[in-house]
Amino acid sequence: MQKTTLVPYAHLPRAHRDRHVLTSTVDVFGAAHWLLAENAPQPGGDAMPFDVLVVSVDPGGNVELTELNAVRARWPHLDRLPDGGFVVAASRARRYEDANQVQVFDTLGRETSSFSVGDAIEHLLVDEDSHIWVGHFDENPAGIRRWSAAGRLAWTSDGAPIPGLFDCYALNVSGTAAWACPYTDFPLVEIRLGRPVRVRANRVWGARAVAVHGERVAFYGGYGEERDRLAHGELTETSVEPTDVGLLTLPDGPASRRRRVVSRGSRIYVQAEPFTTWGVFDLSS
């Protein structure tokens, strides 16, 4: 079986590795961000507001630091807005309408607004128009939705012909378009604003990330022993036709079981514990 090695992409500077990594991501423009706290959150109880540091590394290797004040999310998602601000969201909401779930911060780290997008966030990705795409896992049947940075619901998968949308396993946001591969039937879903949602049948189950380039697609991850699977396919009008299957590994071997993945266009970014380094697979290379 062919092995593909992730290419080293971005590293958390050593000067900041004494802090706890709450979460990390790669934004729509390719910059990597780490959300850092002095200590790891403790299980149980409500999270009190605390200050955090965002360390950003752009594709050229330049480092930027932003302090965010009074963050409330215990287990957060993070992304950057095109204007330089940040979005921090709690993956779980104790009440479905929790006005404090999503916090929007300006470039100086001050909270400017907060709103709810619903419980059970699996993916949160900002697009080039400052809209926030949210995919939920199976404890919230809301599916996939797109929100403005002010908390206005701009698009929803309700009514779209997506079979078995119970858990958004994979979500890719690039430009202003999105691709998804949801449980239970794992179709490849193409969402472009102003056009009907396009759904292609797919036989690759359980992928946690998806990359698309032209008429080619790649799925990363799977169940059990297929967690390092990299499955390639070609797009037809109605389906994804498999071409070959291999493995995607770190430069020093398979990734640990604990990892993060972010899908952006033709790229899949992978980060393994201790979450200080991002590697990238680019389908267009």
HELIX and SHEET records of a PDB file:
HELIX    1   1 ARG A   14  HIS A   16  5                                   3    
HELIX    2   2 GLY A  224  GLU A  226  5                                   3    
SHEET    1   A 5 LYS A   3  THR A   5  0                                        
SHEET    2   A 5 VAL A 240  THR A 249  1                                        
SHEET    3   A 5 ARG A 229  LEU A 235 -1                                        
SHEET    4   A 5 ARG A 216  TYR A 220 -1                                        
SHEET    5   A 5 ALA A 209  HIS A 213 -1                                        
SHEET    1   B 4 VAL A   7  HIS A  11  0                                        
SHEET    2   B 4 THR A 277  ASP A 282 -1                                        
SHEET    3   B 4 ARG A 267  ALA A 272 -1                                        
SHEET    4   B 4 ARG A 259  ARG A 264 -1                                        
SHEET    1   C 4 HIS A  20  VAL A  26  0                                        
SHEET    2   C 4 ALA A  32  ALA A  37 -1                                        
SHEET    3   C 4 PHE A  50  VAL A  57 -1                                        
SHEET    4   C 4 VAL A  63  VAL A  71 -1                                        
SHEET    1   D 4 PRO A  76  ARG A  80  0                                        
SHEET    2   D 4 PHE A  86  ALA A  90 -1                                        
SHEET    3   D 4 VAL A 102  PHE A 105 -1                                        
SHEET    4   D 4 GLU A 111  PHE A 115 -1                                        
SHEET    1   E 4 ILE A 121  VAL A 126  0                                        
SHEET    2   E 4 ILE A 132  HIS A 136 -1                                        
SHEET    3   E 4 ILE A 144  TRP A 147 -1                                        
SHEET    4   E 4 LEU A 153  THR A 156 -1                                        
SHEET    1   F 4 ASP A 167  SER A 174  0                                        
SHEET    2   F 4 ALA A 177  TYR A 183 -1                                        
SHEET    3   F 4 LEU A 188  ILE A 191 -1                                        
SHEET    4   F 4 ARG A 198  ARG A 200 -1                                        
END                                                                             
